[in-house]
Amino acid sequence: MESKEKLRRETVLERASAILDVPMDTVAGLPSLELVGDRELRMENYHGILSCGKEEIHVDGGKWVLRISGQSLEIRAMRERELLITGWIVKLELM
């Protein structure tokens, strides 16, 4: 029963994605990441900041936590659904 419900939900998301001409992760409200070189990280649909420091930032992604490690890390912009982190990004980990 559960797999039928999951399959039906995915089909609805696929249709909505096609109709709206946007990626399926956006329709589903899933977090998305964009890494620009090693100096800038943009994240959409995040749930919040769990911890923040110059060498490590933990971001709540819903079902997982993103740990960003580096040097001189800084949250440059934080909006309701968008986050911009700059600095020297060395490592990204999903936990």
OpenMM code with the backbone's topology and positions (N, CA, C; nanometers):
from openmm import Vec3, app, unit

residues = "MET GLU SER LYS GLU LYS LEU ARG ARG GLU THR VAL LEU GLU ARG ALA SER ALA ILE LEU ASP VAL PRO MET ASP THR VAL ALA GLY LEU PRO SER LEU GLU LEU VAL GLY ASP ARG GLU LEU ARG MET GLU ASN TYR HIS GLY ILE LEU SER CYS GLY LYS GLU GLU ILE HIS VAL ASP GLY GLY LYS TRP VAL LEU ARG ILE SER GLY GLN SER LEU GLU ILE ARG ALA MET ARG GLU ARG GLU LEU LEU ILE THR GLY TRP ILE VAL LYS LEU GLU LEU MET".split()
positions = [
    Vec3(0.0828, -0.1195, 0.0000),
    Vec3(0.0000, 0.0000, 0.0000),
    Vec3(0.0871, 0.1257, 0.0000),
    Vec3(0.1900, 0.1249, 0.0837),
    Vec3(0.2763, 0.2422, 0.0952),
    Vec3(0.3474, 0.2722, -0.0357),
    Vec3(0.3920, 0.1683, -0.1070),
    Vec3(0.4630, 0.1907, -0.2324),
    Vec3(0.3703, 0.2484, -0.3393),
    Vec3(0.2417, 0.2096, -0.3393),
    Vec3(0.1465, 0.2669, -0.4344),
    Vec3(0.1267, 0.4152, -0.4081),
    Vec3(0.1168, 0.4521, -0.2804),
    Vec3(0.0998, 0.5934, -0.2431),
    Vec3(0.2224, 0.6741, -0.2846),
    Vec3(0.3412, 0.6189, -0.2621),
    Vec3(0.4653, 0.6873, -0.2998),
    Vec3(0.4719, 0.7047, -0.4513),
    Vec3(0.4377, 0.5991, -0.5256),
    Vec3(0.4392, 0.6055, -0.6713),
    Vec3(0.3408, 0.7096, -0.7221),
    Vec3(0.2210, 0.7137, -0.6625),
    Vec3(0.1200, 0.8107, -0.7048),
    Vec3(0.1667, 0.9532, -0.6762),
    Vec3(0.2281, 0.9749, -0.5591),
    Vec3(0.2776, 1.1077, -0.5236),
    Vec3(0.3866, 1.1522, -0.6203),
    Vec3(0.4775, 1.0611, -0.6565),
    Vec3(0.5835, 1.0950, -0.7509),
    Vec3(0.5240, 1.1320, -0.8864),
    Vec3(0.4205, 1.0623, -0.9272),
    Vec3(0.3565, 1.0924, -1.0547),
    Vec3(0.2932, 1.2310, -1.0521),
    Vec3(0.2288, 1.2669, -0.9419),
    Vec3(0.1687, 1.3993, -0.9278),
    Vec3(0.2780, 1.5057, -0.9317),
    Vec3(0.3891, 1.4810, -0.8627),
    Vec3(0.5004, 1.5763, -0.8635),
    Vec3(0.5596, 1.5906, -1.0034),
    Vec3(0.5719, 1.4796, -1.0740),
    Vec3(0.6243, 1.4855, -1.2102),
    Vec3(0.5341, 1.5693, -1.3005),
    Vec3(0.4024, 1.5496, -1.2871),
    Vec3(0.3080, 1.6270, -1.3691),
    Vec3(0.3146, 1.7755, -1.3348),
    Vec3(0.3171, 1.8049, -1.2053),
    Vec3(0.3239, 1.9450, -1.1630),
    Vec3(0.4528, 2.0089, -1.2126),
    Vec3(0.5615, 1.9355, -1.2064),
    Vec3(0.6899, 1.9852, -1.2542),
    Vec3(0.6841, 2.0170, -1.4032),
    Vec3(0.6235, 1.9281, -1.4797),
    Vec3(0.6123, 1.9486, -1.6244),
    Vec3(0.5215, 2.0673, -1.6573),
    Vec3(0.4098, 2.0788, -1.5864),
    Vec3(0.3149, 2.1878, -1.6125),
    Vec3(0.3769, 2.3228, -1.5781),
    Vec3(0.4449, 2.3295, -1.4629),
    Vec3(0.5032, 2.4555, -1.4174),
    Vec3(0.6387, 2.4841, -1.4817),
    Vec3(0.6928, 2.3846, -1.5505),
    Vec3(0.8238, 2.3958, -1.6142),
    Vec3(0.9325, 2.4344, -1.5138),
    Vec3(0.9315, 2.3654, -1.3994),
    Vec3(1.0337, 2.3832, -1.2968),
    Vec3(1.0849, 2.2447, -1.2565),
    Vec3(1.2057, 2.2380, -1.2016),
    Vec3(1.2592, 2.1078, -1.1593),
    Vec3(1.1703, 2.0420, -1.0533),
    Vec3(1.1683, 1.9084, -1.0546),
    Vec3(1.0832, 1.8342, -0.9622),
    Vec3(1.1207, 1.8605, -0.8161),
    Vec3(1.2505, 1.8792, -0.7856),
    Vec3(1.2895, 1.9042, -0.6471),
    Vec3(1.2308, 2.0347, -0.5947),
    Vec3(1.2116, 2.1319, -0.6819),
    Vec3(1.1507, 2.2585, -0.6423),
    Vec3(1.0041, 2.2387, -0.6087),
    Vec3(0.9330, 2.1635, -0.6905),
    Vec3(0.7917, 2.1359, -0.6664),
    Vec3(0.7741, 2.0579, -0.5361),
    Vec3(0.8645, 1.9644, -0.5103),
    Vec3(0.8552, 1.8806, -0.3906),
    Vec3(0.9039, 1.9528, -0.2658),
    Vec3(0.9663, 2.0696, -0.2811),
    Vec3(1.0179, 2.1438, -0.1662),
    Vec3(1.1479, 2.0872, -0.1128),
    Vec3(1.2188, 2.0095, -0.1931),
    Vec3(1.3451, 1.9511, -0.1501),
    Vec3(1.4574, 2.0545, -0.1590),
    Vec3(1.5544, 2.0464, -0.0689),
    Vec3(1.6669, 2.1389, -0.0753),
    Vec3(1.7482, 2.1174, -0.2029),
    Vec3(1.8024, 2.2246, -0.2562),
    Vec3(1.8932, 2.2140, -0.3700),
    Vec3(2.0159, 2.2987, -0.3410),
    Vec3(2.1307, 2.2512, -0.3894),
    Vec3(2.2590, 2.3171, -0.3647),
    Vec3(2.3223, 2.3586, -0.4956),
    Vec3(2.3899, 2.4718, -0.4921),
    Vec3(2.4704, 2.5156, -0.6052),
    Vec3(2.6045, 2.5622, -0.5498),
    Vec3(2.7098, 2.4944, -0.5887),
    Vec3(2.8438, 2.5297, -0.5451),
    Vec3(2.9129, 2.6020, -0.6597),
    Vec3(2.9575, 2.7242, -0.6339),
    Vec3(3.0250, 2.8052, -0.7352),
    Vec3(3.1732, 2.8063, -0.6984),
    Vec3(3.2499, 2.7236, -0.7695),
    Vec3(3.3918, 2.7102, -0.7372),
    Vec3(3.4079, 2.6571, -0.5963),
    Vec3(3.5047, 2.7111, -0.5236),
    Vec3(3.5220, 2.6724, -0.3832),
    Vec3(3.4996, 2.7919, -0.2901),
    Vec3(3.4305, 2.8948, -0.3422),
    Vec3(3.4124, 3.0182, -0.2654),
    Vec3(3.2679, 3.0547, -0.2332),
    Vec3(3.1704, 2.9855, -0.2936),
    Vec3(3.0319, 3.0269, -0.2734),
    Vec3(2.9384, 2.9061, -0.2804),
    Vec3(2.8473, 2.8976, -0.1852),
    Vec3(2.7465, 2.7924, -0.1825),
    Vec3(2.6097, 2.8565, -0.1699),
    Vec3(2.5202, 2.8205, -0.2606),
    Vec3(2.3820, 2.8679, -0.2544),
    Vec3(2.2933, 2.7479, -0.2262),
    Vec3(2.1982, 2.7669, -0.1355),
    Vec3(2.1084, 2.6581, -0.0993),
    Vec3(1.9663, 2.7107, -0.0958),
    Vec3(1.8746, 2.6364, -0.1571),
    Vec3(1.7336, 2.6720, -0.1560),
    Vec3(1.6567, 2.5671, -0.0770),
    Vec3(1.5464, 2.6081, -0.0199),
    Vec3(1.4553, 2.5202, 0.0547),
    Vec3(1.5206, 2.4558, 0.1765),
    Vec3(1.6071, 2.5273, 0.2442),
    Vec3(1.6662, 2.4770, 0.3673),
    Vec3(1.5680, 2.5014, 0.4823),
    Vec3(1.5892, 2.4328, 0.5942),
    Vec3(1.4975, 2.4452, 0.7076),
    Vec3(1.5510, 2.5341, 0.8185),
    Vec3(1.6821, 2.5550, 0.8221),
    Vec3(1.7383, 2.6407, 0.9261),
    Vec3(1.8875, 2.6175, 0.9430),
    Vec3(1.9485, 2.7027, 1.0242),
    Vec3(2.0906, 2.6917, 1.0579),
    Vec3(2.0996, 2.6256, 1.1940),
    Vec3(2.1746, 2.5167, 1.2044),
    Vec3(2.1898, 2.4460, 1.3315),
    Vec3(2.3097, 2.4970, 1.4102),
    Vec3(2.4182, 2.5283, 1.3404),
    Vec3(2.5347, 2.5875, 1.4057),
    Vec3(2.6145, 2.6647, 1.3007),
    Vec3(2.6871, 2.7648, 1.3489),
    Vec3(2.7583, 2.8519, 1.2559),
    Vec3(2.8896, 2.8963, 1.3184),
    Vec3(2.9973, 2.8768, 1.2430),
    Vec3(3.1284, 2.9216, 1.2847),
    Vec3(3.2116, 2.9542, 1.1619),
    Vec3(3.3305, 3.0063, 1.1827),
    Vec3(3.4177, 3.0438, 1.0702),
    Vec3(3.4735, 2.9223, 0.9963),
    Vec3(3.4777, 2.8046, 1.0636),
    Vec3(3.5344, 2.6851, 1.0013),
    Vec3(3.4316, 2.5768, 0.9718),
    Vec3(3.3100, 2.5920, 1.0253),
    Vec3(3.2082, 2.4900, 1.0007),
    Vec3(3.0685, 2.5488, 1.0191),
    Vec3(2.9786, 2.5130, 0.9274),
    Vec3(2.8382, 2.5540, 0.9355),
    Vec3(2.7531, 2.4305, 0.9130),
    Vec3(2.6522, 2.4105, 0.9982),
    Vec3(2.5589, 2.2983, 0.9832),
    Vec3(2.4232, 2.3549, 0.9436),
    Vec3(2.3679, 2.3029, 0.8325),
    Vec3(2.2404, 2.3506, 0.7805),
    Vec3(2.1400, 2.2352, 0.7818),
    Vec3(2.0209, 2.2615, 0.8346),
    Vec3(1.9144, 2.1618, 0.8374),
    Vec3(1.8513, 2.1528, 0.6987),
    Vec3(1.8628, 2.0357, 0.6375),
    Vec3(1.8054, 2.0136, 0.5049),
    Vec3(1.6788, 1.9305, 0.5088),
    Vec3(1.6195, 1.9143, 0.6266),
    Vec3(1.4985, 1.8334, 0.6386),
    Vec3(1.5343, 1.6932, 0.6837),
    Vec3(1.5508, 1.6016, 0.5891),
    Vec3(1.5839, 1.4632, 0.6215),
    Vec3(1.7327, 1.4432, 0.6469),
    Vec3(1.8141, 1.5441, 0.6181),
    Vec3(1.9575, 1.5349, 0.6395),
    Vec3(2.0122, 1.6698, 0.6836),
    Vec3(2.1359, 1.6667, 0.7316),
    Vec3(2.2061, 1.7888, 0.7720),
    Vec3(2.3259, 1.8042, 0.6788),
    Vec3(2.3462, 1.9247, 0.6293),
    Vec3(2.4622, 1.9547, 0.5461),
    Vec3(2.5682, 2.0196, 0.6340),
    Vec3(2.6866, 1.9562, 0.6391),
    Vec3(2.7987, 2.0136, 0.7128),
    Vec3(2.8957, 2.0732, 0.6114),
    Vec3(2.9173, 2.2028, 0.6221),
    Vec3(3.0072, 2.2755, 0.5332),
    Vec3(3.1329, 2.3061, 0.6127),
    Vec3(3.2474, 2.2599, 0.5640),
    Vec3(3.3750, 2.2831, 0.6318),
    Vec3(3.4638, 2.3686, 0.5438),
    Vec3(3.5426, 2.4550, 0.6064),
    Vec3(3.6331, 2.5405, 0.5309),
    Vec3(3.6988, 2.6446, 0.6193),
    Vec3(3.7317, 2.7574, 0.5598),
    Vec3(3.7960, 2.8670, 0.6315),
    Vec3(3.7252, 2.9974, 0.5970),
    Vec3(3.7177, 3.0851, 0.6932),
    Vec3(3.6546, 3.2167, 0.6759),
    Vec3(3.5120, 3.2061, 0.6222),
    Vec3(3.4386, 3.1039, 0.6678),
    Vec3(3.3007, 3.0864, 0.6233),
    Vec3(3.2119, 3.1943, 0.6815),
    Vec3(3.1181, 3.2392, 0.6019),
    Vec3(3.0298, 3.3475, 0.6442),
    Vec3(2.8947, 3.3324, 0.5751),
    Vec3(2.7877, 3.3509, 0.6505),
    Vec3(2.6544, 3.3532, 0.5916),
    Vec3(2.6319, 3.4950, 0.5407),
    Vec3(2.6279, 3.5102, 0.4098),
    Vec3(2.6170, 3.6433, 0.3487),
    Vec3(2.4725, 3.6861, 0.3275),
    Vec3(2.3847, 3.5894, 0.3018),
    Vec3(2.2430, 3.6204, 0.2817),
    Vec3(2.1615, 3.5037, 0.3345),
    Vec3(2.0560, 3.5387, 0.4060),
    Vec3(1.9703, 3.4358, 0.4629),
    Vec3(1.8266, 3.4833, 0.4499),
    Vec3(1.7581, 3.4254, 0.3532),
    Vec3(1.6179, 3.4589, 0.3316),
    Vec3(1.5336, 3.3393, 0.3720),
    Vec3(1.4046, 3.3538, 0.3600),
    Vec3(1.3139, 3.2466, 0.4028),
    Vec3(1.3478, 3.1123, 0.3372),
    Vec3(1.3787, 3.1131, 0.2084),
    Vec3(1.4026, 2.9876, 0.1375),
    Vec3(1.5391, 2.9797, 0.0724),
    Vec3(1.6196, 3.0847, 0.0831),
    Vec3(1.7504, 3.0880, 0.0179),
    Vec3(1.8610, 3.1221, 0.1174),
    Vec3(1.9757, 3.0595, 0.0956),
    Vec3(2.0899, 3.0807, 0.1830),
    Vec3(2.2142, 3.0959, 0.0965),
    Vec3(2.2997, 3.1925, 0.1305),
    Vec3(2.4254, 3.2134, 0.0585),
    Vec3(2.5395, 3.2110, 0.1595),
    Vec3(2.6332, 3.1186, 0.1374),
    Vec3(2.7499, 3.1053, 0.2248),
    Vec3(2.8741, 3.1290, 0.1395),
    Vec3(2.9639, 3.2124, 0.1895),
    Vec3(3.0893, 3.2405, 0.1189),
    Vec3(3.2068, 3.2056, 0.2089),
    Vec3(3.3244, 3.2034, 0.1515),
    Vec3(3.4475, 3.1683, 0.2217),
    Vec3(3.5217, 3.0664, 0.1379),
    Vec3(3.6181, 3.0004, 0.1970),
    Vec3(3.6898, 2.8955, 0.1271),
    Vec3(3.6290, 2.7626, 0.1687),
    Vec3(3.5494, 2.7032, 0.0804),
    Vec3(3.4764, 2.5800, 0.1104),
    Vec3(3.5642, 2.4610, 0.0731),
    Vec3(3.5946, 2.3806, 0.1739),
    Vec3(3.6833, 2.2673, 0.1552),
    Vec3(3.6069, 2.1355, 0.1410),
    Vec3(3.4970, 2.1231, 0.2191),
    Vec3(3.4272, 1.9946, 0.2199),
    Vec3(3.2794, 2.0137, 0.2480),
    Vec3(3.1955, 1.9343, 0.1777),
    Vec3(3.0517, 1.9283, 0.2022),
    Vec3(3.0177, 1.7857, 0.2416),
    Vec3(2.9433, 1.7692, 0.3504),
    Vec3(2.9048, 1.6357, 0.3954),
    Vec3(2.7547, 1.6324, 0.4257),
    Vec3(2.6899, 1.5265, 0.3798),
    Vec3(2.5505, 1.5023, 0.4167),
    Vec3(2.5503, 1.4055, 0.5334),
    Vec3(2.4818, 1.4443, 0.6394),
    Vec3(2.4781, 1.3583, 0.7597),
    Vec3(2.3349, 1.3202, 0.7906),
] * unit.nanometer
topology = app.Topology()
chain = topology.addChain("A")
for resn in residues:
    res = topology.addResidue(resn, chain)
    for name in ("N", "CA", "C"):
        topology.addAtom(name, app.Element.getBySymbol(name[0]), res)
